[in-house]
């Protein structure tokens, strides 16, 4: 399949008063046309900051290095004015809280139409008609009525659908969704995931799904990238990582996720806390929480290496894994 995004040696660093924090290190991945890539990890793993860097939306004290190639265009370090020619049109992002992303003082139709006026040269009337059609496309009932509403007059699920409609209006090649289902109830979550699947198939859009919830990944994503301590620690097809995880952190995430087919009195959480990005442990960042760590893990940081069949892992342990102990 055609490659629409290739990230090479990307890093994200934040300048603090007396130190630097490396939020993302040595990130490499590609995204194919029409593919859905899930980026999974606990809060603070660097997954959101990596894609904010690609979008040119880091905080003022942040800087990004490396390359994020969309065709022959490097998005990293691009001037905001040039980047604006591509944001919304070729690459779009849906944020976690739609209430803070939508302007509370403007009607929905005004905010949607603005995208088409700016990026596709529509007049206001044509842009408004297209906006209403897209609201209907993403499953919003009475789209004309909702288009004339203010954001606070809509439910959380409807606001999220408005954000999806806004992102898809220019039919971008790449859509990044950052924790898009976190604030929604389970029924609406399922509807949203079905919507993502349908729309990416209809538009041929490549989707990056950033989440800490493995339940969101199953049945939606094609590939998965697991992040820990600012680095990718395992990559591969979703089914491969679900049924045959090769990194202890991936195994821990799976065991700490409830499963309807395996009822249990309590879950098996990953012991300990995620590391501070200011003070990562020596060697493998996961070694303080890992049941399989041995001497080499305490001294060396494992590189991300290919293990065959399109899979990669950053782990020295090669034996069988049973959660909580070395098998």
C-alpha atoms as a printed R data frame, in Angstrom:
    type eleno elety resid chain resno       x       y      z
1   ATOM     1    CA   UNK     A     1   0.000   0.000  0.000
2   ATOM     2    CA   UNK     A     2   1.015   3.600 -0.585
3   ATOM     3    CA   UNK     A     3   2.809   5.237  2.338
4   ATOM     4    CA   UNK     A     4   1.226   8.524  3.459
5   ATOM     5    CA   UNK     A     5   3.405   9.301  6.503
6   ATOM     6    CA   UNK     A     6   6.919   8.227  7.463
7   ATOM     7    CA   UNK     A     7   8.395   9.304 10.801
8   ATOM     8    CA   UNK     A     8  12.154   8.950 11.248
9   ATOM     9    CA   UNK     A     9  14.223   9.479 14.414
10  ATOM    10    CA   UNK     A    10  11.695  11.893 15.855
11  ATOM    11    CA   UNK     A    11  12.284  13.380 19.302
12  ATOM    12    CA   UNK     A    12  10.361  15.822 21.481
13  ATOM    13    CA   UNK     A    13  12.105  17.818 24.219
14  ATOM    14    CA   UNK     A    14  10.735  20.350 26.689
15  ATOM    15    CA   UNK     A    15  12.884  23.031 28.279
16  ATOM    16    CA   UNK     A    16  12.252  23.446 32.006
17  ATOM    17    CA   UNK     A    17  13.809  26.014 34.343
18  ATOM    18    CA   UNK     A    18  16.898  23.971 35.162
19  ATOM    19    CA   UNK     A    19  16.609  20.866 33.001
20  ATOM    20    CA   UNK     A    20  15.264  19.242 29.850
21  ATOM    21    CA   UNK     A    21  12.591  16.581 29.606
22  ATOM    22    CA   UNK     A    22  12.791  14.148 26.683
23  ATOM    23    CA   UNK     A    23   9.112  13.319 26.142
24  ATOM    24    CA   UNK     A    24   9.718  11.298 22.957
25  ATOM    25    CA   UNK     A    25  12.915   9.544 21.860
26  ATOM    26    CA   UNK     A    26  13.921   7.772 18.647
27  ATOM    27    CA   UNK     A    27  10.422   7.365 17.220
28  ATOM    28    CA   UNK     A    28  10.193   5.597 13.853
29  ATOM    29    CA   UNK     A    29   7.017   4.386 12.142
30  ATOM    30    CA   UNK     A    30   5.104   4.567  8.888
31  ATOM    31    CA   UNK     A    31   1.422   4.853  8.026
32  ATOM    32    CA   UNK     A    32  -0.094   3.383  4.879
33  ATOM    33    CA   UNK     A    33  -3.034   4.713  2.884
34  ATOM    34    CA   UNK     A    34  -6.335   3.625  4.458
35  ATOM    35    CA   UNK     A    35  -4.595   2.014  7.437
36  ATOM    36    CA   UNK     A    36  -5.540   2.440 11.105
37  ATOM    37    CA   UNK     A    37  -2.607   2.597 13.520
38  ATOM    38    CA   UNK     A    38  -3.308   2.441 17.259
39  ATOM    39    CA   UNK     A    39  -0.772   4.153 19.533
40  ATOM    40    CA   UNK     A    40  -1.162   2.700 23.013
41  ATOM    41    CA   UNK     A    41   0.358   3.501 26.404
42  ATOM    42    CA   UNK     A    42  -0.242   4.908 29.859
43  ATOM    43    CA   UNK     A    43  -0.539   8.637 30.514
44  ATOM    44    CA   UNK     A    44   2.875  10.262 30.211
45  ATOM    45    CA   UNK     A    45   4.228   7.727 27.729
46  ATOM    46    CA   UNK     A    46   4.687  10.431 25.067
47  ATOM    47    CA   UNK     A    47   2.026   9.280 22.635
48  ATOM    48    CA   UNK     A    48   0.065  12.560 22.448
49  ATOM    49    CA   UNK     A    49   3.164  14.777 22.409
50  ATOM    50    CA   UNK     A    50   4.561  12.853 19.442
51  ATOM    51    CA   UNK     A    51   1.556  13.727 17.297
52  ATOM    52    CA   UNK     A    52   1.234  17.275 18.600
53  ATOM    53    CA   UNK     A    53   4.823  17.670 17.345
54  ATOM    54    CA   UNK     A    54   3.820  16.386 13.910
55  ATOM    55    CA   UNK     A    55   0.930  18.871 13.864
56  ATOM    56    CA   UNK     A    56   3.204  21.730 14.986
57  ATOM    57    CA   UNK     A    57   1.166  22.208 18.166
58  ATOM    58    CA   UNK     A    58   3.751  21.746 20.903
59  ATOM    59    CA   UNK     A    59   3.833  24.140 23.853
60  ATOM    60    CA   UNK     A    60   6.215  27.109 23.536
61  ATOM    61    CA   UNK     A    61   8.908  25.382 25.590
62  ATOM    62    CA   UNK     A    62   8.830  22.271 23.390
63  ATOM    63    CA   UNK     A    63  10.898  21.454 20.333
64  ATOM    64    CA   UNK     A    64  10.866  18.532 17.946
65  ATOM    65    CA   UNK     A    65  13.654  16.904 15.973
66  ATOM    66    CA   UNK     A    66  13.837  14.276 13.249
67  ATOM    67    CA   UNK     A    67  11.521  13.990 10.269
68  ATOM    68    CA   UNK     A    68   7.818  13.400  9.654
69  ATOM    69    CA   UNK     A    69   7.520  13.022  5.899
70  ATOM    70    CA   UNK     A    70   4.148  13.410  4.205
71  ATOM    71    CA   UNK     A    71   5.188  12.685  0.660
72  ATOM    72    CA   UNK     A    72   8.215  14.921  0.084
73  ATOM    73    CA   UNK     A    73   7.168  17.401  2.801
74  ATOM    74    CA   UNK     A    74   8.806  17.360  6.243
75  ATOM    75    CA   UNK     A    75   6.238  18.560  8.802
76  ATOM    76    CA   UNK     A    76   8.747  18.788 11.658
77  ATOM    77    CA   UNK     A    77  10.062  22.319 12.086
78  ATOM    78    CA   UNK     A    78   7.914  23.747  9.292
79  ATOM    79    CA   UNK     A    79   6.928  27.397  9.671
80  ATOM    80    CA   UNK     A    80   3.356  27.800 11.012
81  ATOM    81    CA   UNK     A    81   2.178  29.665  7.895
82  ATOM    82    CA   UNK     A    82   3.357  26.868  5.608
83  ATOM    83    CA   UNK     A    83   2.024  24.234  7.986
84  ATOM    84    CA   UNK     A    84  -1.405  25.888  7.909
85  ATOM    85    CA   UNK     A    85  -1.613  24.993  4.221
86  ATOM    86    CA   UNK     A    86  -1.599  21.310  5.219
87  ATOM    87    CA   UNK     A    87  -3.299  21.249  8.650
88  ATOM    88    CA   UNK     A    88  -6.980  20.563  8.197
89  ATOM    89    CA   UNK     A    89  -6.548  19.878  4.496
90  ATOM    90    CA   UNK     A    90  -4.040  17.006  4.334
91  ATOM    91    CA   UNK     A    91  -3.694  16.092  8.016
92  ATOM    92    CA   UNK     A    92  -6.243  16.752 10.765
93  ATOM    93    CA   UNK     A    93  -6.480  16.056 14.483
94  ATOM    94    CA   UNK     A    94  -9.421  15.385 16.802
95  ATOM    95    CA   UNK     A    95  -8.683  16.298 20.404
96  ATOM    96    CA   UNK     A    96  -9.727  14.536 23.589
97  ATOM    97    CA   UNK     A    97 -12.189  17.172 24.845
98  ATOM    98    CA   UNK     A    98 -14.365  18.630 22.074
99  ATOM    99    CA   UNK     A    99 -15.780  21.283 24.407
100 ATOM   100    CA   UNK     A   100 -12.379  22.977 24.626
101 ATOM   101    CA   UNK     A   101 -11.760  22.546 20.885
102 ATOM   102    CA   UNK     A   102 -14.995  24.173 19.741
103 ATOM   103    CA   UNK     A   103 -15.544  27.917 20.112
104 ATOM   104    CA   UNK     A   104 -18.419  28.293 22.615
105 ATOM   105    CA   UNK     A   105 -19.459  31.679 21.142
106 ATOM   106    CA   UNK     A   106 -19.972  30.486 17.555
107 ATOM   107    CA   UNK     A   107 -22.670  28.260 16.110
108 ATOM   108    CA   UNK     A   108 -21.626  24.846 14.845
109 ATOM   109    CA   UNK     A   109 -22.318  25.738 11.200
110 ATOM   110    CA   UNK     A   110 -20.036  28.779 11.392
111 ATOM   111    CA   UNK     A   111 -17.128  26.730 12.732
112 ATOM   112    CA   UNK     A   112 -17.580  23.967 10.165
113 ATOM   113    CA   UNK     A   113 -18.017  26.325  7.223
114 ATOM   114    CA   UNK     A   114 -14.830  28.193  8.122
115 ATOM   115    CA   UNK     A   115 -12.771  25.098  7.313
116 ATOM   116    CA   UNK     A   116 -14.167  24.875  3.785
117 ATOM   117    CA   UNK     A   117 -13.895  28.618  3.130
118 ATOM   118    CA   UNK     A   118 -10.232  28.625  4.160
119 ATOM   119    CA   UNK     A   119  -8.983  25.379  2.641
120 ATOM   120    CA   UNK     A   120 -11.271  24.737 -0.343
121 ATOM   121    CA   UNK     A   121 -12.356  28.240 -1.368
122 ATOM   122    CA   UNK     A   122 -16.094  27.647 -0.872
123 ATOM   123    CA   UNK     A   123 -18.433  30.613 -0.457
124 ATOM   124    CA   UNK     A   124 -20.325  30.721  2.864
125 ATOM   125    CA   UNK     A   125 -23.599  29.343  1.476
126 ATOM   126    CA   UNK     A   126 -21.971  26.376 -0.244
127 ATOM   127    CA   UNK     A   127 -19.774  25.740  2.802
128 ATOM   128    CA   UNK     A   128 -22.799  25.723  5.128
129 ATOM   129    CA   UNK     A   129 -24.650  23.227  2.897
130 ATOM   130    CA   UNK     A   130 -21.594  20.952  2.814
131 ATOM   131    CA   UNK     A   131 -21.256  21.236  6.608
132 ATOM   132    CA   UNK     A   132 -24.866  20.137  7.137
133 ATOM   133    CA   UNK     A   133 -24.351  17.189  4.767
134 ATOM   134    CA   UNK     A   134 -21.270  16.109  6.734
135 ATOM   135    CA   UNK     A   135 -23.145  16.349 10.044
136 ATOM   136    CA   UNK     A   136 -25.723  13.984  8.597
137 ATOM   137    CA   UNK     A   137 -22.913  11.725  7.315
138 ATOM   138    CA   UNK     A   138 -21.451  11.332 10.809
139 ATOM   139    CA   UNK     A   139 -24.818  10.322 12.230
140 ATOM   140    CA   UNK     A   140 -26.110  13.523 13.841
141 ATOM   141    CA   UNK     A   141 -29.946  13.600 13.808
142 ATOM   142    CA   UNK     A   142 -31.690  16.755 12.592
143 ATOM   143    CA   UNK     A   143 -28.445  18.117 11.123
144 ATOM   144    CA   UNK     A   144 -29.906  21.513 10.155
145 ATOM   145    CA   UNK     A   145 -31.080  22.096 13.726
146 ATOM   146    CA   UNK     A   146 -27.761  20.955 15.199
147 ATOM   147    CA   UNK     A   147 -25.815  23.123 12.744
148 ATOM   148    CA   UNK     A   148 -27.621  26.175 14.132
149 ATOM   149    CA   UNK     A   149 -26.880  25.222 17.743
150 ATOM   150    CA   UNK     A   150 -24.035  26.339 19.998
151 ATOM   151    CA   UNK     A   151 -21.616  23.665 21.304
152 ATOM   152    CA   UNK     A   152 -23.032  23.756 24.860
153 ATOM   153    CA   UNK     A   153 -26.445  22.793 23.474
154 ATOM   154    CA   UNK     A   154 -25.105  19.434 22.256
155 ATOM   155    CA   UNK     A   155 -24.290  16.265 24.186
156 ATOM   156    CA   UNK     A   156 -20.698  15.063 24.552
157 ATOM   157    CA   UNK     A   157 -21.205  12.406 21.882
158 ATOM   158    CA   UNK     A   158 -22.668  14.934 19.446
159 ATOM   159    CA   UNK     A   159 -19.818  17.386 20.072
160 ATOM   160    CA   UNK     A   160 -17.348  14.624 19.304
161 ATOM   161    CA   UNK     A   161 -19.215  13.878 16.066
162 ATOM   162    CA   UNK     A   162 -19.030  17.583 15.184
163 ATOM   163    CA   UNK     A   163 -15.249  17.434 15.643
164 ATOM   164    CA   UNK     A   164 -15.062  14.376 13.379
165 ATOM   165    CA   UNK     A   165 -17.207  16.136 10.770
166 ATOM   166    CA   UNK     A   166 -14.926  19.182 10.929
167 ATOM   167    CA   UNK     A   167 -11.827  17.027 10.516
168 ATOM   168    CA   UNK     A   168 -13.281  15.158  7.535
169 ATOM   169    CA   UNK     A   169 -14.709  18.120  5.626
170 ATOM   170    CA   UNK     A   170 -11.543  18.563  3.582
171 ATOM   171    CA   UNK     A   171 -11.129  14.786  3.217
172 ATOM   172    CA   UNK     A   172  -7.616  14.721  4.748
173 ATOM   173    CA   UNK     A   173  -5.175  11.937  3.946
174 ATOM   174    CA   UNK     A   174  -4.415  11.468  7.645
175 ATOM   175    CA   UNK     A   175  -6.734  11.768 10.657
176 ATOM   176    CA   UNK     A   176  -5.286  11.716 14.191
177 ATOM   177    CA   UNK     A   177  -7.744  10.987 17.006
178 ATOM   178    CA   UNK     A   178  -6.389  11.643 20.514
179 ATOM   179    CA   UNK     A   179  -8.353   9.643 23.128
180 ATOM   180    CA   UNK     A   180 -11.591  10.275 21.179
181 ATOM   181    CA   UNK     A   181 -13.808   8.080 23.387
182 ATOM   182    CA   UNK     A   182 -12.497   8.864 26.893
183 ATOM   183    CA   UNK     A   183 -15.361  11.111 28.057
184 ATOM   184    CA   UNK     A   184 -18.124   9.051 26.429
185 ATOM   185    CA   UNK     A   185 -20.276   6.287 27.886
186 ATOM   186    CA   UNK     A   186 -19.822   2.729 26.632
187 ATOM   187    CA   UNK     A   187 -22.730   2.776 24.178
188 ATOM   188    CA   UNK     A   188 -21.596   6.028 22.560
189 ATOM   189    CA   UNK     A   189 -17.988   4.732 22.494
190 ATOM   190    CA   UNK     A   190 -19.102   1.760 20.403
191 ATOM   191    CA   UNK     A   191 -20.998   4.060 18.033
192 ATOM   192    CA   UNK     A   192 -17.961   6.309 17.653
193 ATOM   193    CA   UNK     A   193 -15.640   3.402 16.848
194 ATOM   194    CA   UNK     A   194 -18.075   2.057 14.259
195 ATOM   195    CA   UNK     A   195 -18.212   5.557 12.787
196 ATOM   196    CA   UNK     A   196 -14.416   5.779 12.553
197 ATOM   197    CA   UNK     A   197 -14.280   2.423 10.790
198 ATOM   198    CA   UNK     A   198 -16.998   3.345  8.289
199 ATOM   199    CA   UNK     A   199 -15.652   6.806  7.516
200 ATOM   200    CA   UNK     A   200 -12.039   5.717  7.027
201 ATOM   201    CA   UNK     A   201 -13.257   3.036  4.625
202 ATOM   202    CA   UNK     A   202 -15.494   5.485  2.728
203 ATOM   203    CA   UNK     A   203 -12.918   8.292  2.477
204 ATOM   204    CA   UNK     A   204  -9.765   6.146  2.280
205 ATOM   205    CA   UNK     A   205  -8.360   8.190  5.160
206 ATOM   206    CA   UNK     A   206  -5.481   6.831  7.248
207 ATOM   207    CA   UNK     A   207  -6.323   6.920 10.962
208 ATOM   208    CA   UNK     A   208  -4.024   7.222 13.981
209 ATOM   209    CA   UNK     A   209  -5.901   6.269 17.143
210 ATOM   210    CA   UNK     A   210  -4.152   7.418 20.329
211 ATOM   211    CA   UNK     A   211  -5.490   5.621 23.405
212 ATOM   212    CA   UNK     A   212  -4.681   3.956 26.717
213 ATOM   213    CA   UNK     A   213  -7.672   1.627 26.335
214 ATOM   214    CA   UNK     A   214  -6.938  -1.651 24.563
215 ATOM   215    CA   UNK     A   215 -10.671  -2.312 24.280
216 ATOM   216    CA   UNK     A   216 -10.847   0.603 21.847
217 ATOM   217    CA   UNK     A   217  -8.136  -0.939 19.664
218 ATOM   218    CA   UNK     A   218  -9.652  -4.378 19.089
219 ATOM   219    CA   UNK     A   219 -11.687  -4.603 15.901
220 ATOM   220    CA   UNK     A   220 -10.730  -1.107 14.690
221 ATOM   221    CA   UNK     A   221  -6.956  -0.941 14.198
222 ATOM   222    CA   UNK     A   222  -4.755  -2.797 11.734
223 ATOM   223    CA   UNK     A   223  -1.451  -2.243 13.544
224 ATOM   224    CA   UNK     A   224  -0.444  -1.210 17.041
225 ATOM   225    CA   UNK     A   225   2.504   0.700 18.467
226 ATOM   226    CA   UNK     A   226   2.993   0.408 22.244
227 ATOM   227    CA   UNK     A   227   4.808   3.301 23.957
228 ATOM   228    CA   UNK     A   228   6.482   3.455 27.364
229 ATOM   229    CA   UNK     A   229   8.718   6.119 28.860
230 ATOM   230    CA   UNK     A   230   8.763   8.158 25.656
231 ATOM   231    CA   UNK     A   231   9.794   5.277 23.382
232 ATOM   232    CA   UNK     A   232   8.084   2.667 21.230
233 ATOM   233    CA   UNK     A   233   8.629  -0.706 22.918
234 ATOM   234    CA   UNK     A   234   6.621  -2.990 20.628
235 ATOM   235    CA   UNK     A   235   5.033  -2.779 17.188
236 ATOM   236    CA   UNK     A   236   3.071  -5.200 15.048
237 ATOM   237    CA   UNK     A   237  -0.316  -6.302 13.785
238 ATOM   238    CA   UNK     A   238  -3.128  -5.950 16.325
239 ATOM   239    CA   UNK     A   239  -3.938  -9.677 16.400
240 ATOM   240    CA   UNK     A   240  -0.245 -10.547 16.811
241 ATOM   241    CA   UNK     A   241   0.168  -8.247 19.808
242 ATOM   242    CA   UNK     A   242  -3.116  -9.301 21.405
243 ATOM   243    CA   UNK     A   243  -2.525 -13.041 21.128
244 ATOM   244    CA   UNK     A   244   1.279 -13.197 21.273
245 ATOM   245    CA   UNK     A   245   2.744 -10.142 23.083
246 ATOM   246    CA   UNK     A   246   6.545 -10.143 23.130
247 ATOM   247    CA   UNK     A   247   7.184  -7.230 25.481
248 ATOM   248    CA   UNK     A   248   6.326  -7.535 29.200
249 ATOM   249    CA   UNK     A   249   4.675  -4.111 29.180
250 ATOM   250    CA   UNK     A   250   2.282  -5.137 26.381
251 ATOM   251    CA   UNK     A   251   1.520  -8.317 28.329
252 ATOM   252    CA   UNK     A   252   0.832  -6.233 31.441
253 ATOM   253    CA   UNK     A   253  -1.549  -3.921 29.579
254 ATOM   254    CA   UNK     A   254  -3.489  -6.902 28.268
255 ATOM   255    CA   UNK     A   255  -3.784  -8.508 31.701
256 ATOM   256    CA   UNK     A   256  -4.962  -5.265 33.293
257 ATOM   257    CA   UNK     A   257  -7.790  -4.895 30.759
258 ATOM   258    CA   UNK     A   258 -11.174  -6.455 31.668
259 ATOM   259    CA   UNK     A   259 -12.419  -9.104 29.237
260 ATOM   260    CA   UNK     A   260 -16.014 -10.278 29.004
261 ATOM   261    CA   UNK     A   261 -14.966 -13.862 28.242
262 ATOM   262    CA   UNK     A   262 -12.686 -14.145 31.301
263 ATOM   263    CA   UNK     A   263 -14.582 -13.127 34.410
264 ATOM   264    CA   UNK     A   264 -12.396 -12.595 37.437
265 ATOM   265    CA   UNK     A   265 -12.794 -11.138 40.916
266 ATOM   266    CA   UNK     A   266  -9.942  -8.682 40.341
267 ATOM   267    CA   UNK     A   267  -7.664  -7.532 37.537
268 ATOM   268    CA   UNK     A   268  -3.890  -7.963 37.456
269 ATOM   269    CA   UNK     A   269  -2.549  -4.392 37.370
270 ATOM   270    CA   UNK     A   270   1.022  -3.583 36.392
271 ATOM   271    CA   UNK     A   271   2.824  -3.034 39.676
272 ATOM   272    CA   UNK     A   272   4.488   0.321 40.338
273 ATOM   273    CA   UNK     A   273   4.154   3.628 38.519
274 ATOM   274    CA   UNK     A   274   5.236   4.902 35.078
275 ATOM   275    CA   UNK     A   275   8.720   6.453 35.181
276 ATOM   276    CA   UNK     A   276   9.437  10.164 35.437
277 ATOM   277    CA   UNK     A   277  10.673  11.345 32.050
278 ATOM   278    CA   UNK     A   278  13.136  13.594 33.905
279 ATOM   279    CA   UNK     A   279  14.691  10.653 35.728
280 ATOM   280    CA   UNK     A   280  14.381   7.491 33.672
281 ATOM   281    CA   UNK     A   281  15.881   4.388 35.304
282 ATOM   282    CA   UNK     A   282  19.177   3.095 34.001
283 ATOM   283    CA   UNK     A   283  18.899   0.384 31.364
284 ATOM   284    CA   UNK     A   284  15.394  -0.569 30.244
285 ATOM   285    CA   UNK     A   285  12.857   2.002 31.444
286 ATOM   286    CA   UNK     A   286  10.413  -0.770 32.329
287 ATOM   287    CA   UNK     A   287  12.841  -2.806 34.461
288 ATOM   288    CA   UNK     A   288  11.555  -1.596 37.899
289 ATOM   289    CA   UNK     A   289   8.088  -2.974 37.046
290 ATOM   290    CA   UNK     A   290   9.108  -6.011 35.007
291 ATOM   291    CA   UNK     A   291   8.787  -9.603 36.247
292 ATOM   292    CA   UNK     A   292  11.261 -10.800 33.600
293 ATOM   293    CA   UNK     A   293  14.112  -8.314 34.162
294 ATOM   294    CA   UNK     A   294  17.646  -9.689 34.529
295 ATOM   295    CA   UNK     A   295  21.112  -8.130 34.889
296 ATOM   296    CA   UNK     A   296  21.408  -6.901 31.296
297 ATOM   297    CA   UNK     A   297  18.063  -5.057 31.587
298 ATOM   298    CA   UNK     A   298  19.447  -3.030 34.508
299 ATOM   299    CA   UNK     A   299  22.541  -1.914 32.602
300 ATOM   300    CA   UNK     A   300  21.560  -1.534 28.913
301 ATOM   301    CA   UNK     A   301  18.633   0.087 27.137
302 ATOM   302    CA   UNK     A   302  17.278  -2.420 24.584
303 ATOM   303    CA   UNK     A   303  16.989  -1.075 21.032
304 ATOM   304    CA   UNK     A   304  13.821  -1.574 19.022
305 ATOM   305    CA   UNK     A   305  14.663  -4.539 16.768
306 ATOM   306    CA   UNK     A   306  12.795  -6.552 14.144
307 ATOM   307    CA   UNK     A   307  11.629  -9.999 15.205
308 ATOM   308    CA   UNK     A   308  10.076 -11.109 11.897
309 ATOM   309    CA   UNK     A   309   6.636 -10.844 10.260
310 ATOM   310    CA   UNK     A   310   6.585  -7.067 10.545
311 ATOM   311    CA   UNK     A   311   7.060  -7.124 14.305
312 ATOM   312    CA   UNK     A   312   9.487  -5.158 16.473
313 ATOM   313    CA   UNK     A   313  10.243  -5.111 20.189
314 ATOM   314    CA   UNK     A   314  12.619  -3.374 22.604
315 ATOM   315    CA   UNK     A   315  13.309  -6.186 25.070
316 ATOM   316    CA   UNK     A   316  16.236  -8.486 25.838
317 ATOM   317    CA   UNK     A   317  14.081 -11.283 27.293
318 ATOM   318    CA   UNK     A   318  13.551 -14.113 24.809
319 ATOM   319    CA   UNK     A   319  11.819 -16.781 26.903
320 ATOM   320    CA   UNK     A   320   8.133 -17.639 27.285
321 ATOM   321    CA   UNK     A   321   5.984 -15.226 29.269
322 ATOM   322    CA   UNK     A   322   3.303 -15.944 31.859
323 ATOM   323    CA   UNK     A   323   2.048 -12.837 33.614
324 ATOM   324    CA   UNK     A   324   3.474 -12.224 37.082
325 ATOM   325    CA   UNK     A   325   6.367 -14.700 36.836
326 ATOM   326    CA   UNK     A   326   8.974 -16.090 34.485
327 ATOM   327    CA   UNK     A   327   7.478 -19.193 32.871
